[in-house]
Amino acid sequence: MPTLLHIDSSPRSASVSTKLSAEFVEKWMEQHPDGRVIHHNTTLEKLPFIDESTLGAFFTPAEARSTEQKQQLALSDKLVDELIAADVLVFGVPMWNLGIPASLKAWIDLIVRAGRTFTYTANGVAPLLPAGKKAYVFTARGGSYPHDTPASAFDQQEPYLKTIFGFLGIQEITFIHAENQSRGGDASLAGVAKAEEEIAALAV
């Protein structure tokens, strides 16, 4: 059974990034009617940030963890298991202050774990996730940050996500941006329309 992990991060009911990610998931389900979708909204679910006790549990060998530490890692273990099981990853990501929402960073911090999703070797870091996962990232941005332009230096969203997912061995990543959402009017509508055209053209 193919599995899709769908992660949204906007709290807004009229979120453009959530709308776009949902359109892709609907298209994927049409092509994979036997598929399973696991969905989270990191902001609405109020995922916790890493604290000192959680860090201690992360770096305690599994066989030495106390009952309390195992309980502290229960959510992280669940999220990691979902990530490992997923064939396709889908993210709805608004751009906030040039980057990603803090709640999405909280999810990332819970799933990027030594010994579970990556490992240290004599030659550096190596991913532990099964190979071949595909990721699709749908963003909504107030402005426009085309590659190879001065404005691209302000984009701290796509480069970070590409780097952190690559760190885990996820290399096949498609980004679709709904740009100019803060400009309103025709510019905003055009940004969404362009993104929807790109979704329609995707082979899933």
Buried (B, 14 or more C-beta within 10 A) or exposed (E): EEBBBBBBBBBEEEBBBBBBBBBBBEBBBEEBEEBBBBEBBBBEBEBBEEEEEBEEBBEBEEEEBEEEBEEBBEBBBEBBEBBBEBBBBBBBBBBBEBBBBBBBBBBBBBBBBEEBBBEEEEEEEEBBBEEEBBBBBBBBBBBBBEEEEEEEEEBBBBEBBBEBBEEBBBBEBBBBBBBBBEBEEEBBBBBBEBBBEBBEEEEB
